[in-house]
Amino acid sequence: MKIIVGQGSCGIAAGANKVYDAIVREIESRNLDVELTTTGCIGMCYLEPIVDVIDNNGKKTTFVKVDKEITKGIIKDIVQKAEDHTQYEIDEIDRDILSKQKRVALKNCGIINPESIDEYVNSGGYKAIKKCLETMTPEEVIDEIKTAGLKGRGGAGFPTWFKWNAANKSPGDTKYVVCNADEGDPGAFMDRSVLEGDPHNLIEGMMVCGYAIGASDGVVYVRAEYPLAIKRLNKAIEDARSKGYLGKNVFGLNKFDFDLRIKAGAGAFVCGEETALIASLEGERGMPRLKPPFPAQKGYWDKPTNINNVETLANVPWIISNGGDAFASMGTENSKGTKVFALTGKIRKGGLVEVPMGISLREVIFDIGGGIKEDKQFKAVQMGGPSGGCVPAHLLDTSVDYESISKIGAIMGSGGMVVMDETTCMVDMAKFFLDFTRKESCGKCIHCRLGTKRMLEILTRICEGEGKEGDIELLEELGTKIKEGSLCGLGQTAPNPVLSTIRYFRDEYESHINNKKCPAKQCTSLLEYGILEDKCIGCGLCRRSCPVEAISGETKSVHSISVDKCIKCGKCHEVCKFGAVTIE
C-alpha cells in the first residue's frame, strides 16, 4: 500500500502539510504497513490538497480537497473498508482535463517524488544526457533541437538551436549555461512547479545544453521567494553529484565535466531580460545593456553564455530521448511542440495545463479550464504576463501559437492566462498591469521610466472620472513611443495591456471619459447607488449597515441614499436581499 500527498506550493497553501502530518499520525497510531511519500503539483490546483492511494494490486484512487477529517476516513477505509469516500474522489470530468493535455515539460510533475533521484532515473531520467555523451556530437545535439523546432518559452520565442549554435561556435575554454527561473508573472508558476516537482529534469536539460555548447558550469537564477523550489533543487543537485551525474567526468566516460549552482535573485521583473539577469548574477543592479554583443559571444563574466528559461530546458530531455521529429509532430508549422499555461482569474479550474501548440483559446479556457466561474460571460483573456495583451471574446477561436497570438496584439510570454468576465473593467485592468510594469522598470530608459508613469496618470484620471477628450489618443501615442524607444523587452511590451484594451474595448474608455460611467461597475468614483421604490420593503438592513449614515427611511417605508454622504463602499448592495439597491 502506498499513499502519495501532493506537496507543491499550491497544495501546501491549501493545507497539504497538515494532511501529510495527519496521515503520519494515523499510520503510526494504527501501526500500518503503508509507504507514505510526496510529489509535486500535477497542475490541478483547484482540487488541492490531492492524495493518491495505491493498493497492493496497483489500483490508484485519487482523493481531492482532502482535509484532516477526510484523511481519517480514508485510513479507516484502508484498514476496515468501513465507508465509501467516493464523494471525495476525482471525477471523470477532471480526469478528462488531464487526458486533453500533452505533457512534455511537466511529464513527471505530480507523478514522481521530486526528492528521489531513483524515481527520476526509473522514469527514464538522465538517459538523454547519457545518449548525447555516448552517441552524439555537440553539433548533432544542436541539430536535433533544430529539428524539434523548439523556441524559447520565456517570451520572445527565439529559436533555441540558434542560441545554442552561436554559443557553441564562440571561441573560449570557459562557457556558461544559465537558467532563468526568476520570471515575475503568472507563468513563473510553471517555473516553480518544475523546480518543485521535477528538478532533475531541469538539471538534465542544462547538462544537455552544456554538452552542446561546450560549457562545464551552470547557474540557476531563481527567485528567493521560492524556498521550497530552492530546497528541492539543492537536494537534486547534491544527489546528482553523489551519483556521478554532476561534477568531474560525468558518467565516468571521460568526455564531459559539468556542475551547477543556484543564485537566489531578488525577483526583479526586468531580470527576465537576459543582459539584466547577467548583471544581477555578477552582483550589479539588474539593468539591460545594448546588444550586440549578445550573451552567446560575451555574457556572464564576459564569457560565452547561453540563457534559457525553465520550460525551454525542461523540454530538452524529452526531445533527445524521443527525437526532434516527435516533438515537431505536435503543434503548428511555425510553433512546434507543447506550451505550458498558468490559468488564473475568473476561471473555474485554475492551475497549470500543458497543451499542443495550435489548440484554440476556446479549448484551453472552456474545455480544459472549465469555463467562467458562476456561469458569467467571458469577456477577455490577458496573455503573456503583466505586459501581455488582452484578447476579446470574438477572438476565442484564435490558434495558440506565436504568430497568431502576436497578430492579435498579445504575446505568448512565459505562459500566463488571466481570464476576465463581464464584471471586469478593462480600463482598470490595463491600469493594474501598467502599474506593475511601471514599478518594475529599472529606470535606464527615459521612455520606459517616464512614459509608463505618464500613461498610468492618465489611466488613473480616467478611472476616477476625470478623463478628458484626447486622452485615448494620447495613450496610444505614448504607448507607441515607449515601445519604440525602450531598450529591453520590459519597456517594449509594457504598453501592450493599454493598447490592446483600447483596440478591442475602446467603447469602455469612451464611456469612462464621455459619460463618466464604468460599464462593468467597478470604478468606485464613477458609481452611483440608488434604491428602487418598487422593490424596497423598508427592512432597514441597508440603513444599519451603512458606515456613514447615508441611508435614511422609516421601518417598512421606502429608503433613500444621500449622494453627498455616500462613500460608495457597496455595503448596502451586499446586504440587500430584495435587489432594491442599484448601482449605476
Secondary structure as a PSIPRED ss2 file (coil, helix, strand):
# PSIPRED VFORMAT (PSIPRED V4.0)

   1 M C   1.000  0.000  0.000
   2 K E   0.000  0.000  1.000
   3 I E   0.000  0.000  1.000
   4 I E   0.000  0.000  1.000
   5 V E   0.000  0.000  1.000
   6 G E   0.000  0.000  1.000
   7 Q C   1.000  0.000  0.000
   8 G C   1.000  0.000  0.000
   9 S H   0.000  1.000  0.000
  10 C H   0.000  1.000  0.000
  11 G H   0.000  1.000  0.000
  12 I H   0.000  1.000  0.000
  13 A H   0.000  1.000  0.000
  14 A C   1.000  0.000  0.000
  15 G C   1.000  0.000  0.000
  16 A H   0.000  1.000  0.000
  17 N H   0.000  1.000  0.000
  18 K H   0.000  1.000  0.000
  19 V H   0.000  1.000  0.000
  20 Y H   0.000  1.000  0.000
  21 D H   0.000  1.000  0.000
  22 A H   0.000  1.000  0.000
  23 I H   0.000  1.000  0.000
  24 V H   0.000  1.000  0.000
  25 R H   0.000  1.000  0.000
  26 E H   0.000  1.000  0.000
  27 I H   0.000  1.000  0.000
  28 E H   0.000  1.000  0.000
  29 S H   0.000  1.000  0.000
  30 R H   0.000  1.000  0.000
  31 N C   1.000  0.000  0.000
  32 L C   1.000  0.000  0.000
  33 D C   1.000  0.000  0.000
  34 V C   1.000  0.000  0.000
  35 E E   0.000  0.000  1.000
  36 L E   0.000  0.000  1.000
  37 T E   0.000  0.000  1.000
  38 T E   0.000  0.000  1.000
  39 T E   0.000  0.000  1.000
  40 G C   1.000  0.000  0.000
  41 C C   1.000  0.000  0.000
  42 I C   1.000  0.000  0.000
  43 G C   1.000  0.000  0.000
  44 M C   1.000  0.000  0.000
  45 C H   0.000  1.000  0.000
  46 Y H   0.000  1.000  0.000
  47 L H   0.000  1.000  0.000
  48 E C   1.000  0.000  0.000
  49 P C   1.000  0.000  0.000
  50 I C   1.000  0.000  0.000
  51 V E   0.000  0.000  1.000
  52 D E   0.000  0.000  1.000
  53 V E   0.000  0.000  1.000
  54 I E   0.000  0.000  1.000
  55 D C   1.000  0.000  0.000
  56 N C   1.000  0.000  0.000
  57 N C   1.000  0.000  0.000
  58 G C   1.000  0.000  0.000
  59 K C   1.000  0.000  0.000
  60 K E   0.000  0.000  1.000
  61 T E   0.000  0.000  1.000
  62 T E   0.000  0.000  1.000
  63 F E   0.000  0.000  1.000
  64 V C   1.000  0.000  0.000
  65 K C   1.000  0.000  0.000
  66 V C   1.000  0.000  0.000
  67 D C   1.000  0.000  0.000
  68 K H   0.000  1.000  0.000
  69 E H   0.000  1.000  0.000
  70 I H   0.000  1.000  0.000
  71 T H   0.000  1.000  0.000
  72 K H   0.000  1.000  0.000
  73 G H   0.000  1.000  0.000
  74 I H   0.000  1.000  0.000
  75 I H   0.000  1.000  0.000
  76 K H   0.000  1.000  0.000
  77 D H   0.000  1.000  0.000
  78 I H   0.000  1.000  0.000
  79 V H   0.000  1.000  0.000
  80 Q H   0.000  1.000  0.000
  81 K C   1.000  0.000  0.000
  82 A C   1.000  0.000  0.000
  83 E C   1.000  0.000  0.000
  84 D C   1.000  0.000  0.000
  85 H C   1.000  0.000  0.000
  86 T H   0.000  1.000  0.000
  87 Q H   0.000  1.000  0.000
  88 Y H   0.000  1.000  0.000
  89 E E   0.000  0.000  1.000
  90 I C   1.000  0.000  0.000
  91 D C   1.000  0.000  0.000
  92 E H   0.000  1.000  0.000
  93 I H   0.000  1.000  0.000
  94 D H   0.000  1.000  0.000
  95 R H   0.000  1.000  0.000
  96 D H   0.000  1.000  0.000
  97 I H   0.000  1.000  0.000
  98 L H   0.000  1.000  0.000
  99 S H   0.000  1.000  0.000
 100 K C   1.000  0.000  0.000
 101 Q C   1.000  0.000  0.000
 102 K C   1.000  0.000  0.000
 103 R C   1.000  0.000  0.000
 104 V C   1.000  0.000  0.000
 105 A C   1.000  0.000  0.000
 106 L C   1.000  0.000  0.000
 107 K C   1.000  0.000  0.000
 108 N C   1.000  0.000  0.000
 109 C C   1.000  0.000  0.000
 110 G C   1.000  0.000  0.000
 111 I C   1.000  0.000  0.000
 112 I C   1.000  0.000  0.000
 113 N C   1.000  0.000  0.000
 114 P C   1.000  0.000  0.000
 115 E C   1.000  0.000  0.000
 116 S C   1.000  0.000  0.000
 117 I H   0.000  1.000  0.000
 118 D H   0.000  1.000  0.000
 119 E H   0.000  1.000  0.000
 120 Y H   0.000  1.000  0.000
 121 V H   0.000  1.000  0.000
 122 N H   0.000  1.000  0.000
 123 S C   1.000  0.000  0.000
 124 G C   1.000  0.000  0.000
 125 G C   1.000  0.000  0.000
 126 Y C   1.000  0.000  0.000
 127 K H   0.000  1.000  0.000
 128 A H   0.000  1.000  0.000
 129 I H   0.000  1.000  0.000
 130 K H   0.000  1.000  0.000
 131 K H   0.000  1.000  0.000
 132 C H   0.000  1.000  0.000
 133 L H   0.000  1.000  0.000
 134 E H   0.000  1.000  0.000
 135 T H   0.000  1.000  0.000
 136 M C   1.000  0.000  0.000
 137 T C   1.000  0.000  0.000
 138 P H   0.000  1.000  0.000
 139 E H   0.000  1.000  0.000
 140 E H   0.000  1.000  0.000
 141 V H   0.000  1.000  0.000
 142 I H   0.000  1.000  0.000
 143 D H   0.000  1.000  0.000
 144 E H   0.000  1.000  0.000
 145 I H   0.000  1.000  0.000
 146 K H   0.000  1.000  0.000
 147 T H   0.000  1.000  0.000
 148 A H   0.000  1.000  0.000
 149 G C   1.000  0.000  0.000
 150 L C   1.000  0.000  0.000
 151 K E   0.000  0.000  1.000
 152 G C   1.000  0.000  0.000
 153 R C   1.000  0.000  0.000
 154 G C   1.000  0.000  0.000
 155 G C   1.000  0.000  0.000
 156 A C   1.000  0.000  0.000
 157 G C   1.000  0.000  0.000
 158 F C   1.000  0.000  0.000
 159 P E   0.000  0.000  1.000
 160 T H   0.000  1.000  0.000
 161 W H   0.000  1.000  0.000
 162 F H   0.000  1.000  0.000
 163 K H   0.000  1.000  0.000
 164 W H   0.000  1.000  0.000
 165 N H   0.000  1.000  0.000
 166 A H   0.000  1.000  0.000
 167 A H   0.000  1.000  0.000
 168 N H   0.000  1.000  0.000
 169 K H   0.000  1.000  0.000
 170 S C   1.000  0.000  0.000
 171 P C   1.000  0.000  0.000
 172 G C   1.000  0.000  0.000
 173 D C   1.000  0.000  0.000
 174 T C   1.000  0.000  0.000
 175 K C   1.000  0.000  0.000
 176 Y E   0.000  0.000  1.000
 177 V E   0.000  0.000  1.000
 178 V E   0.000  0.000  1.000
 179 C E   0.000  0.000  1.000
 180 N E   0.000  0.000  1.000
 181 A E   0.000  0.000  1.000
 182 D C   1.000  0.000  0.000
 183 E C   1.000  0.000  0.000
 184 G C   1.000  0.000  0.000
 185 D C   1.000  0.000  0.000
 186 P C   1.000  0.000  0.000
 187 G C   1.000  0.000  0.000
 188 A H   0.000  1.000  0.000
 189 F H   0.000  1.000  0.000
 190 M H   0.000  1.000  0.000
 191 D H   0.000  1.000  0.000
 192 R H   0.000  1.000  0.000
 193 S H   0.000  1.000  0.000
 194 V H   0.000  1.000  0.000
 195 L H   0.000  1.000  0.000
 196 E H   0.000  1.000  0.000
 197 G H   0.000  1.000  0.000
 198 D C   1.000  0.000  0.000
 199 P H   0.000  1.000  0.000
 200 H H   0.000  1.000  0.000
 201 N H   0.000  1.000  0.000
 202 L H   0.000  1.000  0.000
 203 I H   0.000  1.000  0.000
 204 E H   0.000  1.000  0.000
 205 G H   0.000  1.000  0.000
 206 M H   0.000  1.000  0.000
 207 M H   0.000  1.000  0.000
 208 V H   0.000  1.000  0.000
 209 C H   0.000  1.000  0.000
 210 G H   0.000  1.000  0.000
 211 Y H   0.000  1.000  0.000
 212 A H   0.000  1.000  0.000
 213 I H   0.000  1.000  0.000
 214 G C   1.000  0.000  0.000
 215 A C   1.000  0.000  0.000
 216 S C   1.000  0.000  0.000
 217 D E   0.000  0.000  1.000
 218 G E   0.000  0.000  1.000
 219 V E   0.000  0.000  1.000
 220 V E   0.000  0.000  1.000
 221 Y E   0.000  0.000  1.000
 222 V E   0.000  0.000  1.000
 223 R E   0.000  0.000  1.000
 224 A C   1.000  0.000  0.000
 225 E C   1.000  0.000  0.000
 226 Y C   1.000  0.000  0.000
 227 P H   0.000  1.000  0.000
 228 L H   0.000  1.000  0.000
 229 A H   0.000  1.000  0.000
 230 I H   0.000  1.000  0.000
 231 K H   0.000  1.000  0.000
 232 R H   0.000  1.000  0.000
 233 L H   0.000  1.000  0.000
 234 N H   0.000  1.000  0.000
 235 K H   0.000  1.000  0.000
 236 A H   0.000  1.000  0.000
 237 I H   0.000  1.000  0.000
 238 E H   0.000  1.000  0.000
 239 D H   0.000  1.000  0.000
 240 A H   0.000  1.000  0.000
 241 R H   0.000  1.000  0.000
 242 S H   0.000  1.000  0.000
 243 K C   1.000  0.000  0.000
 244 G C   1.000  0.000  0.000
 245 Y C   1.000  0.000  0.000
 246 L C   1.000  0.000  0.000
 247 G E   0.000  0.000  1.000
 248 K C   1.000  0.000  0.000
 249 N C   1.000  0.000  0.000
 250 V H   0.000  1.000  0.000
 251 F H   0.000  1.000  0.000
 252 G H   0.000  1.000  0.000
 253 L C   1.000  0.000  0.000
 254 N C   1.000  0.000  0.000
 255 K C   1.000  0.000  0.000
 256 F C   1.000  0.000  0.000
 257 D C   1.000  0.000  0.000
 258 F E   0.000  0.000  1.000
 259 D E   0.000  0.000  1.000
 260 L E   0.000  0.000  1.000
 261 R E   0.000  0.000  1.000
 262 I E   0.000  0.000  1.000
 263 K E   0.000  0.000  1.000
 264 A E   0.000  0.000  1.000
 265 G E   0.000  0.000  1.000
 266 A C   1.000  0.000  0.000
 267 G C   1.000  0.000  0.000
 268 A C   1.000  0.000  0.000
 269 F H   0.000  1.000  0.000
 270 V H   0.000  1.000  0.000
 271 C H   0.000  1.000  0.000
 272 G H   0.000  1.000  0.000
 273 E C   1.000  0.000  0.000
 274 E H   0.000  1.000  0.000
 275 T H   0.000  1.000  0.000
 276 A H   0.000  1.000  0.000
 277 L H   0.000  1.000  0.000
 278 I H   0.000  1.000  0.000
 279 A H   0.000  1.000  0.000
 280 S H   0.000  1.000  0.000
 281 L H   0.000  1.000  0.000
 282 E C   1.000  0.000  0.000
 283 G C   1.000  0.000  0.000
 284 E C   1.000  0.000  0.000
 285 R C   1.000  0.000  0.000
 286 G C   1.000  0.000  0.000
 287 M C   1.000  0.000  0.000
 288 P C   1.000  0.000  0.000
 289 R C   1.000  0.000  0.000
 290 L C   1.000  0.000  0.000
 291 K C   1.000  0.000  0.000
 292 P C   1.000  0.000  0.000
 293 P C   1.000  0.000  0.000
 294 F C   1.000  0.000  0.000
 295 P C   1.000  0.000  0.000
 296 A C   1.000  0.000  0.000
 297 Q C   1.000  0.000  0.000
 298 K C   1.000  0.000  0.000
 299 G C   1.000  0.000  0.000
 300 Y H   0.000  1.000  0.000
 301 W H   0.000  1.000  0.000
 302 D H   0.000  1.000  0.000
 303 K C   1.000  0.000  0.000
 304 P C   1.000  0.000  0.000
 305 T E   0.000  0.000  1.000
 306 N E   0.000  0.000  1.000
 307 I E   0.000  0.000  1.000
 308 N E   0.000  0.000  1.000
 309 N E   0.000  0.000  1.000
 310 V H   0.000  1.000  0.000
 311 E H   0.000  1.000  0.000
 312 T H   0.000  1.000  0.000
 313 L H   0.000  1.000  0.000
 314 A H   0.000  1.000  0.000
 315 N H   0.000  1.000  0.000
 316 V H   0.000  1.000  0.000
 317 P H   0.000  1.000  0.000
 318 W H   0.000  1.000  0.000
 319 I H   0.000  1.000  0.000
 320 I H   0.000  1.000  0.000
 321 S H   0.000  1.000  0.000
 322 N H   0.000  1.000  0.000
 323 G C   1.000  0.000  0.000
 324 G H   0.000  1.000  0.000
 325 D H   0.000  1.000  0.000
 326 A H   0.000  1.000  0.000
 327 F H   0.000  1.000  0.000
 328 A H   0.000  1.000  0.000
 329 S C   1.000  0.000  0.000
 330 M C   1.000  0.000  0.000
 331 G E   0.000  0.000  1.000
 332 T C   1.000  0.000  0.000
 333 E C   1.000  0.000  0.000
 334 N C   1.000  0.000  0.000
 335 S C   1.000  0.000  0.000
 336 K E   0.000  0.000  1.000
 337 G C   1.000  0.000  0.000
 338 T E   0.000  0.000  1.000
 339 K E   0.000  0.000  1.000
 340 V E   0.000  0.000  1.000
 341 F E   0.000  0.000  1.000
 342 A E   0.000  0.000  1.000
 343 L E   0.000  0.000  1.000
 344 T E   0.000  0.000  1.000
 345 G E   0.000  0.000  1.000
 346 K C   1.000  0.000  0.000
 347 I E   0.000  0.000  1.000
 348 R C   1.000  0.000  0.000
 349 K C   1.000  0.000  0.000
 350 G C   1.000  0.000  0.000
 351 G E   0.000  0.000  1.000
 352 L E   0.000  0.000  1.000
 353 V E   0.000  0.000  1.000
 354 E E   0.000  0.000  1.000
 355 V E   0.000  0.000  1.000
 356 P E   0.000  0.000  1.000
 357 M C   1.000  0.000  0.000
 358 G C   1.000  0.000  0.000
 359 I C   1.000  0.000  0.000
 360 S E   0.000  0.000  1.000
 361 L H   0.000  1.000  0.000
 362 R H   0.000  1.000  0.000
 363 E H   0.000  1.000  0.000
 364 V H   0.000  1.000  0.000
 365 I H   0.000  1.000  0.000
 366 F H   0.000  1.000  0.000
 367 D H   0.000  1.000  0.000
 368 I H   0.000  1.000  0.000
 369 G C   1.000  0.000  0.000
 370 G C   1.000  0.000  0.000
 371 G C   1.000  0.000  0.000
 372 I E   0.000  0.000  1.000
 373 K H   0.000  1.000  0.000
 374 E H   0.000  1.000  0.000
 375 D H   0.000  1.000  0.000
 376 K C   1.000  0.000  0.000
 377 Q C   1.000  0.000  0.000
 378 F E   0.000  0.000  1.000
 379 K E   0.000  0.000  1.000
 380 A E   0.000  0.000  1.000
 381 V E   0.000  0.000  1.000
 382 Q E   0.000  0.000  1.000
 383 M E   0.000  0.000  1.000
 384 G C   1.000  0.000  0.000
 385 G H   0.000  1.000  0.000
 386 P H   0.000  1.000  0.000
 387 S H   0.000  1.000  0.000
 388 G C   1.000  0.000  0.000
 389 G E   0.000  0.000  1.000
 390 C E   0.000  0.000  1.000
 391 V E   0.000  0.000  1.000
 392 P E   0.000  0.000  1.000
 393 A H   0.000  1.000  0.000
 394 H H   0.000  1.000  0.000
 395 L H   0.000  1.000  0.000
 396 L C   1.000  0.000  0.000
 397 D C   1.000  0.000  0.000
 398 T C   1.000  0.000  0.000
 399 S E   0.000  0.000  1.000
 400 V C   1.000  0.000  0.000
 401 D C   1.000  0.000  0.000
 402 Y H   0.000  1.000  0.000
 403 E H   0.000  1.000  0.000
 404 S H   0.000  1.000  0.000
 405 I H   0.000  1.000  0.000
 406 S H   0.000  1.000  0.000
 407 K H   0.000  1.000  0.000
 408 I C   1.000  0.000  0.000
 409 G C   1.000  0.000  0.000
 410 A C   1.000  0.000  0.000
 411 I C   1.000  0.000  0.000
 412 M C   1.000  0.000  0.000
 413 G C   1.000  0.000  0.000
 414 S C   1.000  0.000  0.000
 415 G C   1.000  0.000  0.000
 416 G E   0.000  0.000  1.000
 417 M E   0.000  0.000  1.000
 418 V E   0.000  0.000  1.000
 419 V E   0.000  0.000  1.000
 420 M E   0.000  0.000  1.000
 421 D E   0.000  0.000  1.000
 422 E C   1.000  0.000  0.000
 423 T C   1.000  0.000  0.000
 424 T C   1.000  0.000  0.000
 425 C C   1.000  0.000  0.000
 426 M H   0.000  1.000  0.000
 427 V H   0.000  1.000  0.000
 428 D H   0.000  1.000  0.000
 429 M H   0.000  1.000  0.000
 430 A H   0.000  1.000  0.000
 431 K H   0.000  1.000  0.000
 432 F H   0.000  1.000  0.000
 433 F H   0.000  1.000  0.000
 434 L H   0.000  1.000  0.000
 435 D H   0.000  1.000  0.000
 436 F H   0.000  1.000  0.000
 437 T H   0.000  1.000  0.000
 438 R H   0.000  1.000  0.000
 439 K H   0.000  1.000  0.000
 440 E H   0.000  1.000  0.000
 441 S C   1.000  0.000  0.000
 442 C C   1.000  0.000  0.000
 443 G C   1.000  0.000  0.000
 444 K C   1.000  0.000  0.000
 445 C C   1.000  0.000  0.000
 446 I H   0.000  1.000  0.000
 447 H H   0.000  1.000  0.000
 448 C H   0.000  1.000  0.000
 449 R H   0.000  1.000  0.000
 450 L H   0.000  1.000  0.000
 451 G H   0.000  1.000  0.000
 452 T H   0.000  1.000  0.000
 453 K H   0.000  1.000  0.000
 454 R H   0.000  1.000  0.000
 455 M H   0.000  1.000  0.000
 456 L H   0.000  1.000  0.000
 457 E H   0.000  1.000  0.000
 458 I H   0.000  1.000  0.000
 459 L H   0.000  1.000  0.000
 460 T H   0.000  1.000  0.000
 461 R H   0.000  1.000  0.000
 462 I H   0.000  1.000  0.000
 463 C H   0.000  1.000  0.000
 464 E C   1.000  0.000  0.000
 465 G C   1.000  0.000  0.000
 466 E C   1.000  0.000  0.000
 467 G C   1.000  0.000  0.000
 468 K C   1.000  0.000  0.000
 469 E C   1.000  0.000  0.000
 470 G C   1.000  0.000  0.000
 471 D H   0.000  1.000  0.000
 472 I H   0.000  1.000  0.000
 473 E H   0.000  1.000  0.000
 474 L H   0.000  1.000  0.000
 475 L H   0.000  1.000  0.000
 476 E H   0.000  1.000  0.000
 477 E H   0.000  1.000  0.000
 478 L H   0.000  1.000  0.000
 479 G H   0.000  1.000  0.000
 480 T H   0.000  1.000  0.000
 481 K H   0.000  1.000  0.000
 482 I H   0.000  1.000  0.000
 483 K H   0.000  1.000  0.000
 484 E H   0.000  1.000  0.000
 485 G H   0.000  1.000  0.000
 486 S C   1.000  0.000  0.000
 487 L C   1.000  0.000  0.000
 488 C C   1.000  0.000  0.000
 489 G H   0.000  1.000  0.000
 490 L H   0.000  1.000  0.000
 491 G H   0.000  1.000  0.000
 492 Q H   0.000  1.000  0.000
 493 T H   0.000  1.000  0.000
 494 A C   1.000  0.000  0.000
 495 P C   1.000  0.000  0.000
 496 N H   0.000  1.000  0.000
 497 P H   0.000  1.000  0.000
 498 V H   0.000  1.000  0.000
 499 L H   0.000  1.000  0.000
 500 S H   0.000  1.000  0.000
 501 T H   0.000  1.000  0.000
 502 I H   0.000  1.000  0.000
 503 R H   0.000  1.000  0.000
 504 Y H   0.000  1.000  0.000
 505 F H   0.000  1.000  0.000
 506 R H   0.000  1.000  0.000
 507 D H   0.000  1.000  0.000
 508 E H   0.000  1.000  0.000
 509 Y H   0.000  1.000  0.000
 510 E H   0.000  1.000  0.000
 511 S H   0.000  1.000  0.000
 512 H H   0.000  1.000  0.000
 513 I H   0.000  1.000  0.000
 514 N H   0.000  1.000  0.000
 515 N H   0.000  1.000  0.000
 516 K C   1.000  0.000  0.000
 517 K C   1.000  0.000  0.000
 518 C C   1.000  0.000  0.000
 519 P C   1.000  0.000  0.000
 520 A C   1.000  0.000  0.000
 521 K C   1.000  0.000  0.000
 522 Q C   1.000  0.000  0.000
 523 C C   1.000  0.000  0.000
 524 T H   0.000  1.000  0.000
 525 S H   0.000  1.000  0.000
 526 L H   0.000  1.000  0.000
 527 L C   1.000  0.000  0.000
 528 E C   1.000  0.000  0.000
 529 Y E   0.000  0.000  1.000
 530 G E   0.000  0.000  1.000
 531 I E   0.000  0.000  1.000
 532 L C   1.000  0.000  0.000
 533 E C   1.000  0.000  0.000
 534 D C   1.000  0.000  0.000
 535 K C   1.000  0.000  0.000
 536 C C   1.000  0.000  0.000
 537 I C   1.000  0.000  0.000
 538 G C   1.000  0.000  0.000
 539 C C   1.000  0.000  0.000
 540 G C   1.000  0.000  0.000
 541 L H   0.000  1.000  0.000
 542 C H   0.000  1.000  0.000
 543 R H   0.000  1.000  0.000
 544 R H   0.000  1.000  0.000
 545 S H   0.000  1.000  0.000
 546 C C   1.000  0.000  0.000
 547 P C   1.000  0.000  0.000
 548 V C   1.000  0.000  0.000
 549 E C   1.000  0.000  0.000
 550 A C   1.000  0.000  0.000
 551 I E   0.000  0.000  1.000
 552 S E   0.000  0.000  1.000
 553 G C   1.000  0.000  0.000
 554 E C   1.000  0.000  0.000
 555 T C   1.000  0.000  0.000
 556 K C   1.000  0.000  0.000
 557 S C   1.000  0.000  0.000
 558 V C   1.000  0.000  0.000
 559 H C   1.000  0.000  0.000
 560 S E   0.000  0.000  1.000
 561 I E   0.000  0.000  1.000
 562 S C   1.000  0.000  0.000
 563 V C   1.000  0.000  0.000
 564 D C   1.000  0.000  0.000
 565 K C   1.000  0.000  0.000
 566 C C   1.000  0.000  0.000
 567 I C   1.000  0.000  0.000
 568 K C   1.000  0.000  0.000
 569 C C   1.000  0.000  0.000
 570 G C   1.000  0.000  0.000
 571 K H   0.000  1.000  0.000
 572 C H   0.000  1.000  0.000
 573 H H   0.000  1.000  0.000
 574 E H   0.000  1.000  0.000
 575 V H   0.000  1.000  0.000
 576 C C   1.000  0.000  0.000
 577 K C   1.000  0.000  0.000
 578 F C   1.000  0.000  0.000
 579 G C   1.000  0.000  0.000
 580 A C   1.000  0.000  0.000
 581 V E   0.000  0.000  1.000
 582 T E   0.000  0.000  1.000
 583 I E   0.000  0.000  1.000
 584 E C   1.000  0.000  0.000
